[in-house]
Amino acid sequence: MAHGNYTLSLGPRFSYAMFGLDGFAFALNCGFDRVRLPAPLPVGSRVRMRAVLSDISDIAGGVQIAVTQTFEREGTDKPVCVAEMLTRAYTG
């Protein structure tokens, strides 16, 4: 079985391939919140991720962005991981 931390480590990589943050000087990955691992992920399985923008809130100098990431194993209905990734993007 793949460790849950391995599945979480795919989140930023998949996110970079799905969307970008334009108009900001830099962004920081602040980690994850509300992590759930409802099903196992056997080694060698194909996995994909769906992402939904959950929240954007103002912070000093920029915004905090919350994206709910759902990781799914090919051939199953139950997700292997659901987590909220937090990113802070600053204007300068």
DRENKOL-544447 format. One record per residue: x, y, z negated of N, C-alpha, C, O, CB in turn; residue in three letters; residue number from 1. Coordinates in nm, 2 decimals, always signed. Each point is the difference from the previous one (the first is absolute). Glycine has a CB too. Layout:
% DRENKOL-544447
{n.east = X; n.north = Y; n.up = Z; ca.east = X; ca.north = Y; ca.up = Z; c.east = X; c.north = Y; c.up = Z; o.east = X; o.north = Y; o.up = Z; cb.east = X; cb.north = Y; cb.up = Z; residuo = ala; num = NUM}
...
//
This chain:
% DRENKOL-544447
{n.east = +0.08; n.north = -0.12; n.up = +0.00; ca.east = -0.08; ca.north = +0.12; ca.up = +0.00; c.east = +0.09; c.north = +0.12; c.up = +0.00; o.east = +0.10; o.north = +0.01; o.up = -0.07; cb.east = -0.29; cb.north = -0.13; cb.up = -0.05; residuo = met; num = 1}
{n.east = +0.15; n.north = +0.22; n.up = +0.20; ca.east = +0.07; ca.north = +0.13; ca.up = +0.00; c.east = -0.04; c.north = +0.08; c.up = -0.13; o.east = -0.12; o.north = -0.01; o.up = -0.04; cb.east = +0.12; cb.north = +0.02; cb.up = +0.29; residuo = ala; num = 2}
{n.east = +0.10; n.north = +0.05; n.up = -0.31; ca.east = -0.03; ca.north = +0.08; ca.up = -0.12; c.east = -0.08; c.north = +0.12; c.up = +0.03; o.east = +0.01; o.north = +0.06; o.up = +0.11; cb.east = +0.20; cb.north = -0.14; cb.up = -0.21; residuo = his; num = 3}
{n.east = -0.30; n.north = +0.12; n.up = +0.01; ca.east = -0.08; ca.north = +0.12; ca.up = +0.02; c.east = +0.08; c.north = +0.13; c.up = +0.03; o.east = -0.05; o.north = +0.08; o.up = +0.07; cb.east = -0.12; cb.north = -0.19; cb.up = -0.23; residuo = gly; num = 4}
{n.east = +0.29; n.north = +0.12; n.up = +0.10; ca.east = +0.08; ca.north = +0.11; ca.up = +0.02; c.east = +0.05; c.north = +0.01; c.up = +0.15; o.east = +0.02; o.north = +0.10; o.up = +0.06; cb.east = +0.05; cb.north = -0.10; cb.up = -0.30; residuo = asn; num = 5}
{n.east = -0.05; n.north = -0.12; n.up = +0.30; ca.east = +0.03; ca.north = +0.00; ca.up = +0.14; c.east = -0.11; c.north = +0.05; c.up = +0.08; o.east = +0.02; o.north = +0.08; o.up = +0.10; cb.east = +0.13; cb.north = -0.28; cb.up = -0.14; residuo = tyr; num = 6}
{n.east = -0.27; n.north = +0.16; n.up = +0.01; ca.east = -0.12; ca.north = +0.05; ca.up = +0.08; c.east = -0.01; c.north = +0.15; c.up = -0.02; o.east = -0.02; o.north = +0.07; o.up = +0.10; cb.east = -0.10; cb.north = -0.29; cb.up = -0.13; residuo = thr; num = 7}
{n.east = +0.14; n.north = +0.27; n.up = -0.09; ca.east = -0.01; ca.north = +0.15; ca.up = -0.02; c.east = +0.11; c.north = +0.07; c.up = +0.08; o.east = -0.02; o.north = +0.11; o.up = +0.05; cb.east = -0.07; cb.north = -0.15; cb.up = -0.28; residuo = leu; num = 8}
{n.east = +0.21; n.north = -0.02; n.up = +0.24; ca.east = +0.11; ca.north = +0.06; ca.up = +0.07; c.east = -0.03; c.north = +0.02; c.up = +0.15; o.east = +0.06; o.north = +0.08; o.up = +0.07; cb.east = +0.10; cb.north = -0.18; cb.up = -0.23; residuo = ser; num = 9}
{n.east = -0.26; n.north = +0.03; n.up = +0.21; ca.east = -0.04; ca.north = +0.01; ca.up = +0.14; c.east = -0.08; c.north = +0.13; c.up = +0.02; o.east = -0.01; o.north = +0.05; o.up = +0.11; cb.east = +0.01; cb.north = -0.30; cb.up = -0.08; residuo = leu; num = 10}
{n.east = -0.06; n.north = +0.30; n.up = -0.13; ca.east = -0.09; ca.north = +0.11; ca.up = +0.01; c.east = +0.06; c.north = +0.13; c.up = +0.06; o.east = -0.06; o.north = +0.05; o.up = +0.10; cb.east = -0.05; cb.north = -0.14; cb.up = -0.30; residuo = gly; num = 11}
{n.east = +0.22; n.north = +0.14; n.up = +0.15; ca.east = +0.06; ca.north = +0.11; ca.up = +0.06; c.east = +0.04; c.north = -0.02; c.up = +0.15; o.east = -0.02; o.north = +0.08; o.up = +0.09; cb.east = +0.10; cb.north = -0.01; cb.up = -0.31; residuo = pro; num = 12}
{n.east = -0.03; n.north = -0.19; n.up = +0.25; ca.east = +0.04; ca.north = -0.03; ca.up = +0.14; c.east = -0.12; c.north = +0.00; c.up = +0.09; o.east = +0.01; o.north = +0.06; o.up = +0.11; cb.east = +0.18; cb.north = -0.20; cb.up = -0.20; residuo = arg; num = 13}
{n.east = -0.29; n.north = +0.07; n.up = +0.05; ca.east = -0.12; ca.north = +0.00; ca.up = +0.09; c.east = -0.06; c.north = +0.14; c.up = +0.01; o.east = -0.05; o.north = +0.04; o.up = +0.11; cb.east = +0.00; cb.north = -0.27; cb.up = -0.18; residuo = phe; num = 14}
{n.east = +0.05; n.north = +0.31; n.up = -0.04; ca.east = -0.06; ca.north = +0.13; ca.up = +0.00; c.east = +0.08; c.north = +0.09; c.up = +0.10; o.east = -0.06; o.north = +0.08; o.up = +0.08; cb.east = -0.01; cb.north = -0.10; cb.up = -0.32; residuo = ser; num = 15}
{n.east = +0.20; n.north = +0.02; n.up = +0.24; ca.east = +0.08; ca.north = +0.08; ca.up = +0.09; c.east = -0.04; c.north = -0.03; c.up = +0.15; o.east = +0.01; o.north = +0.08; o.up = +0.08; cb.east = +0.18; cb.north = -0.08; cb.up = -0.25; residuo = tyr; num = 16}
{n.east = -0.22; n.north = -0.13; n.up = +0.20; ca.east = -0.04; ca.north = -0.04; ca.up = +0.13; c.east = -0.14; c.north = +0.05; c.up = +0.04; o.east = -0.04; o.north = +0.01; o.up = +0.11; cb.east = +0.19; cb.north = -0.21; cb.up = -0.13; residuo = ala; num = 17}
{n.east = -0.23; n.north = +0.22; n.up = -0.08; ca.east = -0.15; ca.north = +0.04; ca.up = +0.02; c.east = -0.02; c.north = +0.15; c.up = +0.01; o.east = -0.09; o.north = +0.04; o.up = +0.08; cb.east = +0.03; cb.north = -0.25; cb.up = -0.20; residuo = met; num = 18}
{n.east = +0.13; n.north = +0.29; n.up = +0.04; ca.east = -0.03; ca.north = +0.14; ca.up = +0.00; c.east = +0.12; c.north = +0.08; c.up = -0.05; o.east = +0.09; o.north = -0.06; o.up = -0.06; cb.east = -0.34; cb.north = +0.01; cb.up = +0.02; residuo = phe; num = 19}
{n.east = +0.25; n.north = +0.18; n.up = +0.07; ca.east = +0.10; ca.north = +0.09; ca.up = -0.05; c.east = -0.05; c.north = +0.12; c.up = -0.07; o.east = -0.12; o.north = +0.02; o.up = +0.00; cb.east = +0.26; cb.north = -0.10; cb.up = +0.20; residuo = gly; num = 20}
{n.east = -0.05; n.north = +0.15; n.up = -0.26; ca.east = -0.04; ca.north = +0.12; ca.up = -0.07; c.east = +0.07; c.north = +0.12; c.up = +0.06; o.east = +0.11; o.north = +0.03; o.up = -0.02; cb.east = -0.14; cb.north = -0.16; cb.up = -0.20; residuo = leu; num = 21}
{n.east = -0.05; n.north = +0.21; n.up = +0.30; ca.east = +0.06; ca.north = +0.11; ca.up = +0.07; c.east = -0.03; c.north = +0.13; c.up = -0.08; o.east = -0.10; o.north = +0.01; o.up = -0.07; cb.east = +0.06; cb.north = -0.12; cb.up = +0.29; residuo = asp; num = 22}
{n.east = +0.13; n.north = +0.21; n.up = -0.21; ca.east = -0.02; ca.north = +0.12; ca.up = -0.06; c.east = +0.05; c.north = +0.01; c.up = -0.14; o.east = -0.02; o.north = +0.10; o.up = -0.07; cb.east = -0.17; cb.north = -0.07; cb.up = +0.20; residuo = gly; num = 23}
{n.east = +0.27; n.north = -0.13; n.up = -0.18; ca.east = +0.06; ca.north = +0.00; ca.up = -0.13; c.east = +0.15; c.north = -0.01; c.up = +0.01; o.east = +0.05; o.north = -0.06; o.up = +0.10; cb.east = -0.26; cb.north = -0.05; cb.up = -0.19; residuo = phe; num = 24}
{n.east = +0.28; n.north = +0.17; n.up = +0.00; ca.east = +0.14; ca.north = +0.00; ca.up = +0.00; c.east = +0.06; c.north = -0.14; c.up = -0.04; o.east = +0.09; o.north = -0.05; o.up = +0.06; cb.east = -0.09; cb.north = +0.29; cb.up = -0.12; residuo = ala; num = 25}
{n.east = -0.07; n.north = -0.31; n.up = -0.04; ca.east = +0.04; ca.north = -0.13; ca.up = -0.04; c.east = -0.11; c.north = -0.07; c.up = -0.08; o.east = -0.09; o.north = +0.07; o.up = -0.04; cb.east = +0.33; cb.north = +0.00; cb.up = +0.04; residuo = phe; num = 26}
{n.east = -0.23; n.north = -0.20; n.up = -0.01; ca.east = -0.10; ca.north = -0.07; ca.up = -0.07; c.east = +0.07; c.north = -0.11; c.up = -0.09; o.east = +0.11; o.north = -0.04; o.up = +0.03; cb.east = -0.28; cb.north = +0.08; cb.up = +0.15; residuo = ala; num = 27}
{n.east = +0.11; n.north = -0.07; n.up = -0.29; ca.east = +0.06; ca.north = -0.10; ca.up = -0.10; c.east = -0.11; c.north = -0.11; c.up = -0.02; o.east = -0.11; o.north = +0.03; o.up = -0.02; cb.east = +0.26; cb.north = +0.15; cb.up = -0.09; residuo = leu; num = 28}
{n.east = -0.10; n.north = -0.30; n.up = +0.12; ca.east = -0.08; ca.north = -0.11; ca.up = -0.04; c.east = +0.00; c.north = -0.01; c.up = -0.15; o.east = +0.10; o.north = -0.03; o.up = -0.06; cb.east = -0.05; cb.north = -0.10; cb.up = +0.28; residuo = asn; num = 29}
{n.east = -0.17; n.north = +0.15; n.up = -0.28; ca.east = +0.00; ca.north = +0.00; ca.up = -0.15; c.east = -0.04; c.north = -0.13; c.up = -0.06; o.east = +0.00; o.north = -0.02; o.up = -0.12; cb.east = -0.07; cb.north = +0.25; cb.up = +0.13; residuo = cys; num = 30}
{n.east = +0.05; n.north = -0.33; n.up = +0.08; ca.east = -0.03; ca.north = -0.14; ca.up = -0.05; c.east = -0.14; c.north = -0.04; c.up = +0.02; o.east = -0.07; o.north = +0.06; o.up = +0.09; cb.east = +0.24; cb.north = -0.03; cb.up = -0.26; residuo = gly; num = 31}
{n.east = -0.21; n.north = -0.12; n.up = +0.09; ca.east = -0.14; ca.north = -0.06; ca.up = +0.02; c.east = -0.08; c.north = +0.01; c.up = -0.13; o.east = +0.06; o.north = +0.00; o.up = -0.11; cb.east = +0.03; cb.north = -0.16; cb.up = +0.28; residuo = phe; num = 32}
{n.east = -0.22; n.north = +0.16; n.up = -0.15; ca.east = -0.09; ca.north = +0.01; ca.up = -0.11; c.east = -0.11; c.north = -0.11; c.up = +0.03; o.east = -0.02; o.north = -0.03; o.up = +0.12; cb.east = +0.06; cb.north = +0.28; cb.up = -0.17; residuo = asp; num = 33}
{n.east = -0.10; n.north = -0.30; n.up = -0.05; ca.east = -0.11; ca.north = -0.10; ca.up = +0.01; c.east = +0.03; c.north = -0.11; c.up = +0.09; o.east = -0.07; o.north = -0.03; o.up = +0.10; cb.east = -0.08; cb.north = +0.22; cb.up = -0.13; residuo = arg; num = 34}
{n.east = +0.26; n.north = -0.26; n.up = +0.00; ca.east = +0.04; ca.north = -0.12; ca.up = +0.08; c.east = -0.07; c.north = -0.12; c.up = -0.04; o.east = -0.01; o.north = -0.03; o.up = -0.12; cb.east = +0.24; cb.north = +0.13; cb.up = +0.15; residuo = val; num = 35}
{n.east = -0.29; n.north = -0.17; n.up = +0.07; ca.east = -0.07; ca.north = -0.13; ca.up = -0.02; c.east = +0.06; c.north = -0.10; c.up = +0.09; o.east = +0.02; o.north = +0.03; o.up = +0.12; cb.east = -0.23; cb.north = +0.08; cb.up = -0.20; residuo = arg; num = 36}
{n.east = +0.23; n.north = -0.24; n.up = +0.04; ca.east = +0.05; ca.north = -0.11; ca.up = +0.08; c.east = -0.10; c.north = -0.11; c.up = -0.01; o.east = +0.02; o.north = -0.10; o.up = -0.07; cb.east = +0.22; cb.north = +0.17; cb.up = +0.04; residuo = leu; num = 37}
{n.east = -0.35; n.north = -0.06; n.up = +0.10; ca.east = -0.11; ca.north = -0.10; ca.up = -0.02; c.east = +0.02; c.north = -0.14; c.up = +0.07; o.east = -0.08; o.north = -0.09; o.up = -0.03; cb.east = -0.06; cb.north = +0.29; cb.up = +0.02; residuo = pro; num = 38}
{n.east = +0.24; n.north = -0.21; n.up = +0.10; ca.east = +0.02; ca.north = -0.13; ca.up = +0.06; c.east = +0.15; c.north = -0.02; c.up = +0.03; o.east = +0.07; o.north = +0.10; o.up = +0.01; cb.east = -0.30; cb.north = -0.09; cb.up = +0.09; residuo = ala; num = 39}
{n.east = +0.28; n.north = -0.13; n.up = -0.09; ca.east = +0.14; ca.north = -0.02; ca.up = +0.03; c.east = +0.04; c.north = +0.03; c.up = +0.15; o.east = -0.09; o.north = -0.01; o.up = +0.08; cb.east = +0.09; cb.north = -0.17; cb.up = -0.26; residuo = pro; num = 40}
{n.east = +0.12; n.north = +0.20; n.up = +0.20; ca.east = +0.06; ca.north = +0.02; ca.up = +0.13; c.east = +0.11; c.north = -0.10; c.up = +0.03; o.east = +0.11; o.north = +0.03; o.up = -0.05; cb.east = -0.17; cb.north = +0.22; cb.up = +0.05; residuo = leu; num = 41}
{n.east = +0.03; n.north = -0.36; n.up = +0.06; ca.east = +0.10; ca.north = -0.10; ca.up = +0.02; c.east = +0.11; c.north = +0.05; c.up = +0.10; o.east = -0.03; o.north = +0.08; o.up = +0.09; cb.east = -0.14; cb.north = -0.26; cb.up = -0.13; residuo = pro; num = 42}
{n.east = +0.30; n.north = +0.15; n.up = +0.01; ca.east = +0.11; ca.north = +0.04; ca.up = +0.08; c.east = -0.03; c.north = -0.05; c.up = +0.15; o.east = -0.04; o.north = -0.11; o.up = +0.02; cb.east = +0.20; cb.north = +0.10; cb.up = -0.22; residuo = val; num = 43}
{n.east = -0.13; n.north = +0.10; n.up = +0.29; ca.east = -0.02; ca.north = -0.03; ca.up = +0.14; c.east = -0.13; c.north = +0.04; c.up = +0.06; o.east = -0.03; o.north = -0.02; o.up = +0.12; cb.east = +0.18; cb.north = -0.17; cb.up = -0.16; residuo = gly; num = 44}
{n.east = -0.24; n.north = +0.23; n.up = -0.05; ca.east = -0.13; ca.north = +0.05; ca.up = +0.04; c.east = +0.00; c.north = +0.13; c.up = +0.08; o.east = +0.09; o.north = +0.08; o.up = -0.03; cb.east = -0.19; cb.north = -0.20; cb.up = -0.17; residuo = ser; num = 45}
{n.east = +0.01; n.north = +0.14; n.up = +0.29; ca.east = -0.01; ca.north = +0.13; ca.up = +0.07; c.east = -0.09; c.north = +0.08; c.up = -0.09; o.east = -0.10; o.north = -0.04; o.up = -0.05; cb.east = +0.13; cb.north = -0.06; cb.up = +0.28; residuo = arg; num = 46}
{n.east = +0.01; n.north = +0.23; n.up = -0.25; ca.east = -0.07; ca.north = +0.09; ca.up = -0.08; c.east = -0.01; c.north = +0.13; c.up = +0.07; o.east = +0.08; o.north = +0.05; o.up = +0.08; cb.east = +0.00; cb.north = -0.16; cb.up = -0.29; residuo = val; num = 47}
{n.east = -0.20; n.north = +0.18; n.up = +0.19; ca.east = -0.02; ca.north = +0.13; ca.up = +0.06; c.east = -0.05; c.north = +0.09; c.up = -0.11; o.east = -0.04; o.north = -0.04; o.up = -0.11; cb.east = -0.01; cb.north = -0.05; cb.up = +0.34; residuo = arg; num = 48}
{n.east = +0.05; n.north = +0.22; n.up = -0.21; ca.east = -0.04; ca.north = +0.10; ca.up = -0.10; c.east = -0.11; c.north = +0.09; c.up = +0.06; o.east = +0.02; o.north = +0.05; o.up = +0.12; cb.east = +0.21; cb.north = -0.07; cb.up = -0.24; residuo = met; num = 49}
{n.east = -0.33; n.north = +0.05; n.up = +0.05; ca.east = -0.10; ca.north = +0.11; ca.up = +0.03; c.east = +0.03; c.north = +0.11; c.up = -0.10; o.east = +0.03; o.north = -0.03; o.up = -0.11; cb.east = -0.21; cb.north = -0.13; cb.up = +0.21; residuo = arg; num = 50}
{n.east = +0.17; n.north = +0.28; n.up = -0.05; ca.east = +0.02; ca.north = +0.12; ca.up = -0.09; c.east = -0.12; c.north = +0.10; c.up = +0.01; o.east = -0.05; o.north = +0.02; o.up = +0.11; cb.east = +0.30; cb.north = -0.05; cb.up = -0.08; residuo = ala; num = 51}
{n.east = -0.29; n.north = +0.08; n.up = -0.14; ca.east = -0.11; ca.north = +0.09; ca.up = -0.01; c.east = +0.04; c.north = +0.12; c.up = -0.09; o.east = +0.05; o.north = -0.02; o.up = -0.11; cb.east = -0.22; cb.north = -0.16; cb.up = +0.15; residuo = val; num = 52}
{n.east = +0.16; n.north = +0.30; n.up = +0.02; ca.east = +0.03; ca.north = +0.12; ca.up = -0.08; c.east = -0.10; c.north = +0.01; c.up = -0.12; o.east = -0.12; o.north = +0.02; o.up = +0.03; cb.east = +0.22; cb.north = +0.10; cb.up = +0.18; residuo = leu; num = 53}
{n.east = -0.05; n.north = -0.13; n.up = -0.33; ca.east = -0.09; ca.north = +0.00; ca.up = -0.12; c.east = -0.02; c.north = +0.13; c.up = -0.06; o.east = -0.11; o.north = +0.04; o.up = -0.04; cb.east = +0.18; cb.north = -0.27; cb.up = +0.00; residuo = ser; num = 54}
{n.east = +0.04; n.north = +0.31; n.up = +0.04; ca.east = -0.01; ca.north = +0.13; ca.up = -0.07; c.east = +0.12; c.north = +0.09; c.up = +0.04; o.east = +0.11; o.north = -0.05; o.up = +0.03; cb.east = -0.23; cb.north = -0.06; cb.up = -0.22; residuo = asp; num = 55}
{n.east = +0.09; n.north = +0.24; n.up = +0.20; ca.east = +0.10; ca.north = +0.10; ca.up = +0.01; c.east = -0.02; c.north = +0.11; c.up = -0.10; o.east = -0.11; o.north = +0.05; o.up = -0.01; cb.east = +0.14; cb.north = -0.09; cb.up = +0.26; residuo = ile; num = 56}
{n.east = +0.07; n.north = +0.07; n.up = -0.33; ca.east = -0.02; ca.north = +0.10; ca.up = -0.11; c.east = +0.12; c.north = +0.10; c.up = +0.01; o.east = +0.11; o.north = -0.04; o.up = +0.03; cb.east = -0.24; cb.north = -0.13; cb.up = -0.18; residuo = ser; num = 57}
{n.east = +0.10; n.north = +0.29; n.up = +0.11; ca.east = +0.11; ca.north = +0.10; ca.up = +0.00; c.east = +0.09; c.north = -0.02; c.up = -0.12; o.east = -0.05; o.north = -0.03; o.up = -0.11; cb.east = -0.11; cb.north = +0.19; cb.up = +0.22; residuo = asp; num = 58}
{n.east = +0.29; n.north = -0.14; n.up = -0.09; ca.east = +0.10; ca.north = +0.00; ca.up = -0.11; c.east = +0.08; c.north = +0.12; c.up = +0.03; o.east = -0.01; o.north = +0.06; o.up = +0.11; cb.east = +0.01; cb.north = -0.31; cb.up = -0.14; residuo = ile; num = 59}
{n.east = +0.09; n.north = +0.29; n.up = -0.06; ca.east = +0.08; ca.north = +0.12; ca.up = +0.01; c.east = +0.10; c.north = -0.03; c.up = +0.12; o.east = +0.08; o.north = -0.09; o.up = +0.00; cb.east = -0.10; cb.north = +0.15; cb.up = -0.25; residuo = ala; num = 60}
{n.east = +0.01; n.north = +0.03; n.up = +0.35; ca.east = +0.08; ca.north = -0.01; ca.up = +0.12; c.east = -0.04; c.north = -0.10; c.up = +0.11; o.east = +0.07; o.north = -0.02; o.up = +0.10; cb.east = +0.11; cb.north = +0.08; cb.up = -0.25; residuo = gly; num = 61}
{n.east = -0.29; n.north = -0.12; n.up = +0.13; ca.east = -0.05; ca.north = -0.10; ca.up = +0.11; c.east = -0.12; c.north = -0.07; c.up = -0.04; o.east = -0.10; o.north = +0.05; o.up = -0.06; cb.east = +0.33; cb.north = -0.08; cb.up = +0.12; residuo = gly; num = 62}
{n.east = -0.24; n.north = -0.10; n.up = -0.02; ca.east = -0.12; ca.north = -0.08; ca.up = -0.02; c.east = +0.05; c.north = -0.14; c.up = -0.05; o.east = +0.11; o.north = -0.05; o.up = +0.03; cb.east = -0.24; cb.north = +0.18; cb.up = +0.14; residuo = val; num = 63}
{n.east = +0.04; n.north = -0.20; n.up = -0.24; ca.east = +0.01; ca.north = -0.14; ca.up = -0.03; c.east = -0.10; c.north = -0.07; c.up = +0.08; o.east = -0.12; o.north = +0.03; o.up = +0.00; cb.east = +0.21; cb.north = +0.01; cb.up = -0.24; residuo = gln; num = 64}
{n.east = -0.04; n.north = -0.15; n.up = +0.31; ca.east = -0.09; ca.north = -0.08; ca.up = +0.08; c.east = -0.01; c.north = -0.14; c.up = -0.05; o.east = +0.10; o.north = -0.06; o.up = -0.03; cb.east = -0.03; cb.north = +0.20; cb.up = +0.23; residuo = ile; num = 65}
{n.east = -0.19; n.north = -0.19; n.up = -0.21; ca.east = -0.02; ca.north = -0.14; ca.up = -0.04; c.east = -0.06; c.north = -0.07; c.up = +0.12; o.east = -0.10; o.north = +0.04; o.up = +0.06; cb.east = +0.06; cb.north = +0.03; cb.up = -0.31; residuo = ala; num = 66}
{n.east = +0.11; n.north = -0.18; n.up = +0.28; ca.east = -0.05; ca.north = -0.09; ca.up = +0.11; c.east = -0.02; c.north = -0.14; c.up = -0.06; o.east = +0.09; o.north = -0.06; o.up = -0.05; cb.east = +0.04; cb.north = +0.20; cb.up = +0.23; residuo = val; num = 67}
{n.east = -0.25; n.north = -0.19; n.up = -0.16; ca.east = -0.03; ca.north = -0.14; ca.up = -0.04; c.east = +0.04; c.north = -0.09; c.up = +0.11; o.east = -0.04; o.north = +0.00; o.up = +0.11; cb.east = -0.15; cb.north = +0.07; cb.up = -0.25; residuo = thr; num = 68}
{n.east = +0.28; n.north = -0.16; n.up = +0.10; ca.east = +0.06; ca.north = -0.10; ca.up = +0.09; c.east = -0.06; c.north = -0.14; c.up = -0.03; o.east = +0.01; o.north = -0.04; o.up = -0.11; cb.east = +0.20; cb.north = +0.18; cb.up = +0.14; residuo = gln; num = 69}
{n.east = -0.26; n.north = -0.21; n.up = +0.07; ca.east = -0.05; ca.north = -0.13; ca.up = -0.01; c.east = +0.08; c.north = -0.09; c.up = +0.09; o.east = +0.00; o.north = +0.01; o.up = +0.12; cb.east = -0.24; cb.north = +0.07; cb.up = -0.18; residuo = thr; num = 70}
{n.east = +0.31; n.north = -0.18; n.up = +0.00; ca.east = +0.08; ca.north = -0.10; ca.up = +0.07; c.east = -0.08; c.north = -0.12; c.up = +0.02; o.east = -0.06; o.north = -0.06; o.up = -0.10; cb.east = +0.27; cb.north = +0.15; cb.up = +0.01; residuo = phe; num = 71}
{n.east = -0.22; n.north = -0.14; n.up = +0.21; ca.east = -0.08; ca.north = -0.12; ca.up = +0.03; c.east = +0.09; c.north = -0.11; c.up = +0.07; o.east = +0.08; o.north = +0.03; o.up = +0.08; cb.east = -0.29; cb.north = +0.11; cb.up = -0.06; residuo = glu; num = 72}
{n.east = +0.19; n.north = -0.26; n.up = -0.06; ca.east = +0.07; ca.north = -0.11; ca.up = +0.06; c.east = -0.08; c.north = -0.06; c.up = +0.11; o.east = -0.13; o.north = -0.01; o.up = -0.01; cb.east = +0.24; cb.north = -0.05; cb.up = -0.21; residuo = arg; num = 73}
{n.east = -0.05; n.north = +0.03; n.up = +0.33; ca.east = -0.07; ca.north = -0.05; ca.up = +0.12; c.east = -0.07; c.north = -0.13; c.up = -0.04; o.east = +0.06; o.north = -0.09; o.up = -0.06; cb.east = +0.11; cb.north = +0.20; cb.up = +0.21; residuo = glu; num = 74}
{n.east = -0.30; n.north = -0.12; n.up = -0.11; ca.east = -0.07; ca.north = -0.12; ca.up = -0.02; c.east = -0.08; c.north = -0.01; c.up = -0.13; o.east = -0.06; o.north = -0.10; o.up = -0.03; cb.east = +0.23; cb.north = +0.00; cb.up = +0.18; residuo = gly; num = 75}
{n.east = -0.16; n.north = +0.21; n.up = -0.23; ca.east = -0.08; ca.north = +0.00; ca.up = -0.13; c.east = -0.08; c.north = +0.12; c.up = -0.01; o.east = +0.02; o.north = +0.10; o.up = +0.07; cb.east = +0.16; cb.north = -0.23; cb.up = -0.18; residuo = thr; num = 76}
{n.east = -0.29; n.north = +0.12; n.up = +0.03; ca.east = -0.09; ca.north = +0.11; ca.up = -0.02; c.east = +0.04; c.north = +0.09; c.up = -0.12; o.east = -0.03; o.north = +0.12; o.up = +0.00; cb.east = -0.15; cb.north = -0.26; cb.up = +0.10; residuo = asp; num = 77}
{n.east = +0.25; n.north = +0.08; n.up = -0.20; ca.east = +0.03; ca.north = +0.07; ca.up = -0.12; c.east = +0.14; c.north = +0.07; c.up = +0.02; o.east = +0.09; o.north = -0.06; o.up = +0.04; cb.east = -0.22; cb.north = -0.11; cb.up = -0.18; residuo = lys; num = 78}
{n.east = +0.14; n.north = +0.30; n.up = +0.10; ca.east = +0.12; ca.north = +0.07; ca.up = +0.01; c.east = +0.11; c.north = -0.06; c.up = -0.09; o.east = -0.04; o.north = -0.05; o.up = -0.11; cb.east = -0.08; cb.north = +0.26; cb.up = +0.18; residuo = pro; num = 79}
{n.east = +0.24; n.north = -0.19; n.up = -0.04; ca.east = +0.11; ca.north = -0.05; ca.up = -0.09; c.east = +0.05; c.north = +0.11; c.up = -0.09; o.east = +0.06; o.north = -0.03; o.up = -0.10; cb.east = +0.01; cb.north = -0.14; cb.up = +0.28; residuo = val; num = 80}
{n.east = -0.10; n.north = +0.29; n.up = -0.14; ca.east = +0.04; ca.north = +0.12; ca.up = -0.08; c.east = -0.08; c.north = +0.12; c.up = +0.03; o.east = -0.03; o.north = +0.03; o.up = +0.12; cb.east = +0.26; cb.north = -0.12; cb.up = -0.14; residuo = cys; num = 81}
{n.east = -0.27; n.north = +0.16; n.up = -0.08; ca.east = -0.07; ca.north = +0.13; ca.up = +0.02; c.east = +0.07; c.north = +0.10; c.up = -0.10; o.east = +0.00; o.north = -0.03; o.up = -0.12; cb.east = -0.23; cb.north = -0.08; cb.up = +0.19; residuo = val; num = 82}
{n.east = +0.28; n.north = +0.22; n.up = -0.01; ca.east = +0.08; ca.north = +0.09; ca.up = -0.09; c.east = -0.02; c.north = +0.14; c.up = +0.06; o.east = -0.03; o.north = +0.02; o.up = +0.11; cb.east = +0.20; cb.north = -0.19; cb.up = -0.17; residuo = ala; num = 83}
{n.east = -0.16; n.north = +0.27; n.up = -0.03; ca.east = -0.01; ca.north = +0.14; ca.up = +0.03; c.east = +0.14; c.north = +0.06; c.up = +0.00; o.east = +0.06; o.north = +0.01; o.up = -0.10; cb.east = -0.30; cb.north = +0.01; cb.up = +0.01; residuo = glu; num = 84}
{n.east = +0.29; n.north = +0.02; n.up = +0.21; ca.east = +0.13; ca.north = +0.06; ca.up = +0.01; c.east = -0.01; c.north = +0.15; c.up = -0.02; o.east = -0.08; o.north = +0.07; o.up = +0.06; cb.east = +0.16; cb.north = -0.25; cb.up = +0.10; residuo = met; num = 85}
{n.east = +0.01; n.north = +0.23; n.up = -0.24; ca.east = +0.00; ca.north = +0.15; ca.up = -0.03; c.east = +0.12; c.north = +0.06; c.up = +0.06; o.east = +0.11; o.north = -0.04; o.up = -0.01; cb.east = -0.23; cb.north = +0.01; cb.up = -0.20; residuo = leu; num = 86}
{n.east = +0.10; n.north = +0.14; n.up = +0.29; ca.east = +0.10; ca.north = +0.07; ca.up = +0.07; c.east = -0.02; c.north = +0.15; c.up = -0.04; o.east = -0.11; o.north = +0.05; o.up = +0.00; cb.east = +0.13; cb.north = -0.22; cb.up = +0.19; residuo = thr; num = 87}
{n.east = +0.09; n.north = +0.24; n.up = -0.21; ca.east = +0.00; ca.north = +0.14; ca.up = -0.02; c.east = +0.07; c.north = +0.07; c.up = +0.12; o.east = +0.12; o.north = -0.03; o.up = +0.03; cb.east = -0.13; cb.north = +0.01; cb.up = -0.29; residuo = arg; num = 88}
{n.east = -0.06; n.north = +0.11; n.up = +0.33; ca.east = +0.06; ca.north = +0.07; ca.up = +0.11; c.east = +0.01; c.north = +0.15; c.up = -0.03; o.east = -0.09; o.north = +0.06; o.up = -0.05; cb.east = -0.01; cb.north = -0.23; cb.up = +0.21; residuo = ala; num = 89}
{n.east = +0.22; n.north = +0.23; n.up = -0.14; ca.east = +0.03; ca.north = +0.13; ca.up = -0.04; c.east = +0.02; c.north = +0.09; c.up = +0.12; o.east = +0.06; o.north = -0.04; o.up = +0.10; cb.east = +0.04; cb.north = -0.04; cb.up = -0.31; residuo = tyr; num = 90}
{n.east = -0.14; n.north = +0.20; n.up = +0.20; ca.east = +0.01; ca.north = +0.10; ca.up = +0.12; c.east = +0.14; c.north = +0.07; c.up = +0.01; o.east = +0.03; o.north = +0.05; o.up = +0.10; cb.east = -0.28; cb.north = -0.02; cb.up = -0.13; residuo = thr; num = 91}
{n.east = +0.32; n.north = -0.03; n.up = -0.08; ca.east = +0.14; ca.north = +0.06; ca.up = +0.02; c.east = +0.07; c.north = +0.02; c.up = -0.13; o.east = +0.11; o.north = +0.05; o.up = +0.00; cb.east = -0.20; cb.north = +0.06; cb.up = +0.19; residuo = gly; num = 92}
//
